[in-house]
Amino acid sequence: MEATDTECTLSGTENTTGANTFVITNNGSKVTEFYVYGEGDRVMGEVENVSPGLQRKLIVQLTQPGTYQTACKPGMIGDGIRGDYTVTGDEVQVDTEGKFKEASDNYKRYVVSQTEALVPAVESFANAIKAGDVEGAKAQFGPTRVYYERIEPVAESFPDDLDPRIDLREADLEEGQKWTGFHALEKQLWDTGLQPDANALADQLVADVKELADGVKAPDYSIDSTQIAGGAQGLLDEIAISKITGEEDIFSHTDLWDFNANLQGSQTAVASVRPILDERNPDLGKRVDQRFQETEALLLQYRDGDGFVSYETVTEPQRQELSRSIDALSKEVSQVQGVIAPQ
């Protein structure tokens, strides 16, 4: 698949049910994303932060025959350059037995556990805002987000478009889009002061995380092993390429809380598919472990009590050191999806 600033050209637009592999080459001048959408714009698979000149592989389990859509998003904004993608054949079952089912079930349990912890944390954060306790809310912002950032590897799979409602950044707002979630409140806490809509935003965030917690418990919510591995790599790429600049928590500078939680979440995602990985390529698992340990050791340098120093205090050379370490980790994790994909 060739992506440019104006085109999204697939070598073929038809395939059969099961594992569908896309190799995305960015020949444009902008960082791009590639998505495969199902009915109702449900994200079946995606890769983000594909820089100009780079190539990325995406494996998506398309278990149902039908018409899907592919989309390239130059500049990582908008609905993208879309096209139909037709899948034929019989319905196939994925991750229904053995190690694959265990991987999917174990990771779903992890997602559920994190959302269950997220709800009371957000309620406490919201109560501080509604009480006008700015310093109390600030102190809770980083620790509260940890539960959400740990499950960000599969954020695109969340039902009802919840990820942008909970975690949209101001820079990613599209024209006419309502801004809600953590970062809308972050701006008020650190930049503008609490505004008349602060209480409503706090209540909406509580409602949204409760909806998320209920949604991921639903029997029809599942994450296949291929999607888990791809999400782990995609998140690491996002840290190394874009989050490293400080764009995520631009007002609070609590970015290191997010990085650490993202790393923990990616590590848990890989651990859930580890039995399959060790059976097929145990050496890769050992290399992944080593890279995780190296990156964790770097982050430990920025610990401050139970939390982390302000990201403002991290110098550009130090940020680049972190970026290189996370990039090296991502290169190892990028191989996991292809190794563990059902054969």
C-alpha positions as CSV (number, residue, x, y, z in Angstrom):
1,M,0.0,0.0,0.0
2,E,1.5,3.3,-1.1
3,A,0.5,6.5,0.8
4,T,1.1,10.0,-0.5
5,D,-0.2,13.4,0.6
6,T,-3.1,13.0,-1.8
7,E,-3.5,9.3,-2.6
8,C,-3.9,5.9,-0.8
9,T,-3.2,3.2,-3.3
10,L,-3.5,-0.5,-2.5
11,S,-2.0,-3.1,-4.8
12,G,-5.2,-5.0,-4.4
13,T,-8.7,-4.2,-2.9
14,E,-10.0,-7.8,-2.5
15,N,-8.9,-10.6,-0.3
16,T,-10.3,-13.5,1.7
17,T,-11.4,-13.8,5.4
18,G,-8.7,-14.4,8.0
19,A,-5.4,-12.6,8.4
20,N,-5.0,-9.7,5.9
21,T,-1.6,-8.2,5.7
22,F,-1.0,-4.6,4.6
23,V,2.5,-3.2,4.0
24,I,2.3,0.6,4.2
25,T,4.9,2.7,2.5
26,N,4.7,6.5,3.0
27,N,6.0,8.3,-0.1
28,G,4.4,11.6,0.9
29,S,5.8,14.5,2.8
30,K,3.6,14.2,5.9
31,V,3.4,11.7,8.8
32,T,0.5,9.5,8.0
33,E,-1.9,6.9,9.5
34,F,-3.5,3.8,7.9
35,Y,-6.8,2.4,9.1
36,V,-9.0,-0.6,8.2
37,Y,-12.6,0.1,9.2
38,G,-15.6,-2.2,9.6
39,E,-19.3,-1.4,9.8
40,G,-20.0,1.8,11.5
41,D,-16.4,2.9,11.3
42,R,-15.3,0.3,13.8
43,V,-11.5,0.2,13.8
44,M,-10.4,-3.3,12.8
45,G,-6.7,-2.3,12.7
46,E,-4.5,0.7,12.4
47,V,-1.0,2.0,12.3
48,E,-0.1,5.6,13.3
49,N,3.0,7.8,13.0
50,V,4.3,6.4,9.7
51,S,6.9,9.0,8.9
52,P,7.8,10.0,5.3
53,G,10.0,7.3,3.7
54,L,9.2,4.7,6.3
55,Q,7.4,1.4,5.9
56,R,5.1,-0.4,8.4
57,K,3.3,-3.8,8.4
58,L,-0.2,-4.2,9.7
59,I,-1.9,-7.6,10.1
60,V,-5.7,-7.5,10.6
61,Q,-8.0,-10.4,11.3
62,L,-11.1,-9.9,9.1
63,T,-13.3,-12.7,10.2
64,Q,-16.4,-11.8,8.3
65,P,-17.0,-11.5,4.6
66,G,-18.2,-8.1,3.4
67,T,-17.1,-4.6,2.4
68,Y,-14.6,-2.8,4.6
69,Q,-12.9,0.5,4.1
70,T,-9.3,1.5,4.1
71,A,-8.1,5.0,4.9
72,C,-4.8,6.9,4.8
73,K,-4.7,10.1,6.9
74,P,-1.9,12.4,5.8
75,G,-1.0,14.7,8.6
76,M,-3.0,12.3,10.9
77,I,-6.2,14.4,10.7
78,G,-9.6,14.1,9.2
79,D,-11.6,11.1,7.8
80,G,-8.8,10.2,5.5
81,I,-8.5,9.1,1.9
82,R,-10.9,6.2,1.8
83,G,-11.6,3.3,-0.5
84,D,-13.6,0.0,-0.4
85,Y,-11.9,-3.3,0.5
86,T,-13.8,-6.4,-0.3
87,V,-13.4,-9.6,1.7
88,T,-14.9,-12.9,0.5
89,G,-15.0,-16.4,1.9
90,D,-16.6,-18.1,4.8
91,E,-16.7,-16.6,8.3
92,V,-13.7,-17.7,10.3
93,Q,-13.2,-18.0,14.1
94,V,-10.2,-16.3,15.7
95,D,-8.7,-16.9,19.1
96,T,-11.3,-19.4,20.1
97,E,-9.1,-22.1,21.6
98,G,-5.7,-22.8,23.2
99,K,-3.1,-20.1,23.7
100,F,-4.8,-17.7,21.4
101,K,-8.0,-17.7,23.4
102,E,-5.9,-17.4,26.6
103,A,-4.1,-14.4,25.2
104,S,-7.4,-12.7,24.3
105,D,-9.1,-13.5,27.5
106,N,-6.2,-12.5,29.7
107,Y,-5.7,-9.2,28.0
108,K,-9.4,-8.4,28.2
109,R,-9.3,-9.1,32.0
110,Y,-6.4,-6.6,32.2
111,V,-8.4,-4.0,30.3
112,V,-11.4,-4.6,32.6
113,S,-9.3,-4.3,35.7
114,Q,-7.8,-1.0,34.6
115,T,-11.2,0.5,33.7
116,E,-12.6,-0.6,37.1
117,A,-9.7,1.3,38.8
118,L,-10.1,4.3,36.5
119,V,-13.7,5.0,37.5
120,P,-13.2,5.8,41.2
121,A,-10.0,7.7,40.4
122,V,-11.8,9.9,37.9
123,E,-14.7,10.4,40.3
124,S,-12.2,11.7,42.9
125,F,-10.5,13.9,40.3
126,A,-13.9,15.3,39.2
127,N,-15.0,15.9,42.8
128,A,-11.9,18.0,43.4
129,I,-12.7,20.1,40.4
130,K,-16.3,20.6,41.4
131,A,-15.1,21.6,44.9
132,G,-12.9,24.2,43.3
133,D,-9.8,22.4,44.7
134,V,-7.4,23.2,41.9
135,E,-4.3,22.0,43.6
136,G,-6.0,18.8,44.7
137,A,-7.2,18.2,41.1
138,K,-3.7,18.9,39.8
139,A,-2.1,16.4,42.2
140,Q,-4.6,13.7,41.0
141,F,-4.2,14.4,37.2
142,G,-1.1,12.3,36.5
143,P,-1.9,9.3,38.8
144,T,-5.6,9.2,37.5
145,R,-4.5,9.0,33.9
146,V,-2.3,6.0,34.5
147,Y,-5.2,3.6,34.4
148,Y,-6.3,4.9,31.0
149,E,-2.8,5.2,29.5
150,R,-2.0,1.5,30.4
151,I,-4.8,0.3,28.1
152,E,-4.1,2.8,25.3
153,P,-2.6,0.0,23.1
154,V,-6.2,-0.9,22.3
155,A,-7.8,2.5,22.6
156,E,-9.0,2.4,19.0
157,S,-11.1,-0.7,19.8
158,F,-13.1,1.1,22.5
159,P,-16.8,1.2,21.8
160,D,-18.8,4.3,20.8
161,D,-15.8,6.4,19.8
162,L,-14.9,6.8,23.5
163,D,-11.2,7.4,23.1
164,P,-11.5,10.9,21.6
165,R,-14.2,11.8,24.1
166,I,-11.9,10.9,27.0
167,D,-8.4,11.7,25.7
168,L,-8.5,14.2,22.8
169,R,-5.8,16.8,22.7
170,E,-6.5,20.4,21.7
171,A,-4.2,20.2,18.8
172,D,-6.2,17.3,17.3
173,L,-9.6,19.1,17.5
174,E,-11.4,19.3,14.2
175,E,-13.6,22.2,13.1
176,G,-16.9,22.0,15.0
177,Q,-15.8,19.2,17.3
178,K,-16.7,19.5,20.9
179,W,-13.7,19.2,23.2
180,T,-14.2,17.0,26.3
181,G,-12.1,14.8,28.5
182,F,-8.9,14.9,30.4
183,H,-7.1,17.5,28.3
184,A,-9.9,20.0,28.3
185,L,-9.8,20.0,32.0
186,E,-6.0,20.0,32.1
187,K,-6.0,23.3,30.2
188,Q,-8.3,24.8,32.7
189,L,-6.3,23.6,35.7
190,W,-2.9,24.8,34.4
191,D,-3.6,27.5,31.9
192,T,-7.0,29.4,31.9
193,G,-8.3,28.7,35.4
194,L,-11.6,26.8,36.0
195,Q,-14.2,28.0,33.5
196,P,-18.1,27.9,33.8
197,D,-18.2,24.6,32.0
198,A,-15.6,22.9,34.3
199,N,-18.2,21.0,36.4
200,A,-20.0,19.8,33.3
201,L,-16.8,18.6,31.7
202,A,-15.9,16.8,35.0
203,D,-19.3,15.1,35.1
204,Q,-19.0,14.1,31.4
205,L,-15.6,12.6,32.0
206,V,-17.0,10.5,34.8
207,A,-19.9,9.4,32.6
208,D,-17.6,8.5,29.7
209,V,-15.2,6.4,31.8
210,K,-18.2,4.6,33.3
211,E,-19.5,3.9,29.8
212,L,-16.0,2.6,28.9
213,A,-15.9,0.3,32.0
214,D,-19.3,-1.2,31.1
215,G,-18.4,-1.5,27.4
216,V,-15.2,-3.5,27.8
217,K,-17.1,-5.9,30.1
218,A,-19.7,-6.7,27.4
219,P,-19.5,-10.3,26.1
220,D,-19.2,-8.9,22.5
221,Y,-16.2,-6.8,23.3
222,S,-13.0,-8.7,22.4
223,I,-9.5,-8.0,21.3
224,D,-7.7,-10.6,19.2
225,S,-4.1,-11.5,19.8
226,T,-2.9,-9.9,16.5
227,Q,-4.6,-6.6,17.5
228,I,-3.1,-6.7,21.0
229,A,0.5,-7.1,19.6
230,G,-0.1,-4.4,16.9
231,G,-1.5,-2.0,19.5
232,A,1.6,-2.5,21.7
233,Q,3.9,-1.5,18.9
234,G,1.8,1.4,17.7
235,L,1.8,3.0,21.1
236,L,5.5,2.7,21.4
237,D,5.9,4.3,18.0
238,E,3.6,7.2,19.1
239,I,5.8,7.8,22.2
240,A,9.1,7.8,20.3
241,I,7.9,9.9,17.4
242,S,5.3,12.4,18.8
243,K,4.6,12.1,22.5
244,I,8.3,12.6,23.2
245,T,8.0,16.2,22.2
246,G,5.7,16.9,25.2
247,E,2.5,17.3,23.0
248,E,0.4,14.9,25.2
249,D,0.3,16.8,28.5
250,I,1.2,20.2,27.1
251,F,-0.2,22.2,30.0
252,S,0.6,20.0,33.0
253,H,3.9,18.5,31.8
254,T,3.0,15.2,33.4
255,D,4.1,13.3,30.3
256,L,6.5,11.0,32.2
257,W,3.5,9.5,34.1
258,D,2.0,8.7,30.7
259,F,5.2,7.3,29.2
260,N,5.6,4.9,32.2
261,A,1.9,3.8,32.0
262,N,2.2,3.3,28.2
263,L,5.3,1.2,28.7
264,Q,3.5,-0.9,31.4
265,G,0.5,-1.4,29.2
266,S,2.6,-2.3,26.1
267,Q,4.6,-4.8,28.3
268,T,1.4,-6.4,29.5
269,A,0.1,-6.6,26.0
270,V,3.2,-8.5,24.9
271,A,3.1,-10.7,28.0
272,S,-0.5,-11.8,27.1
273,V,0.8,-13.2,23.8
274,R,4.1,-14.4,25.2
275,P,3.2,-18.1,25.3
276,I,2.6,-18.0,21.6
277,L,5.7,-16.0,21.0
278,D,7.9,-18.3,23.1
279,E,6.6,-21.3,21.2
280,R,7.4,-19.8,17.8
281,N,10.4,-17.5,18.4
282,P,11.8,-17.5,22.0
283,D,14.8,-15.5,21.1
284,L,12.6,-12.5,20.1
285,G,10.9,-12.7,23.5
286,K,14.2,-12.4,25.2
287,R,15.3,-9.4,23.1
288,V,11.9,-7.7,23.8
289,D,12.5,-8.2,27.5
290,Q,15.9,-6.7,27.4
291,R,14.7,-3.6,25.6
292,F,11.8,-3.1,28.0
293,Q,14.3,-3.3,30.9
294,E,16.6,-0.8,29.3
295,T,13.8,1.7,28.7
296,E,12.4,1.2,32.3
297,A,15.9,2.0,33.7
298,L,16.0,5.2,31.7
299,L,12.6,6.3,33.1
300,L,13.6,5.5,36.6
301,Q,16.1,8.4,36.4
302,Y,13.2,10.8,36.4
303,R,11.4,9.4,39.4
304,D,10.4,11.9,42.1
305,G,8.9,10.3,45.2
306,D,5.8,8.3,44.1
307,G,5.7,10.1,40.7
308,F,7.9,11.8,38.2
309,V,9.6,15.1,37.6
310,S,7.9,17.7,35.4
311,Y,8.7,17.0,31.8
312,E,9.7,20.6,31.4
313,T,12.9,19.7,33.4
314,V,13.9,17.0,30.9
315,T,16.4,18.4,28.4
316,E,16.3,17.9,24.7
317,P,19.3,15.5,24.7
318,Q,17.6,13.5,27.5
319,R,14.4,13.4,25.5
320,Q,16.3,12.1,22.5
321,E,17.9,9.4,24.6
322,L,14.4,8.3,25.7
323,S,13.2,8.4,22.1
324,R,16.1,6.2,20.9
325,S,15.5,3.7,23.6
326,I,11.8,3.5,22.9
327,D,12.4,3.3,19.2
328,A,14.8,0.4,19.7
329,L,12.2,-1.3,21.8
330,S,9.5,-0.7,19.2
331,K,11.6,-2.3,16.5
332,E,11.7,-5.5,18.4
333,V,8.0,-5.4,19.4
334,S,7.1,-4.7,15.7
335,Q,8.1,-8.3,14.9
336,V,5.8,-9.8,17.4
337,Q,2.6,-9.4,15.5
338,G,3.8,-11.3,12.4
339,V,5.2,-14.1,14.6
340,I,2.1,-14.7,16.7
341,A,-0.6,-14.2,13.9
342,P,-2.8,-17.3,13.7
343,Q,-1.5,-19.6,10.9
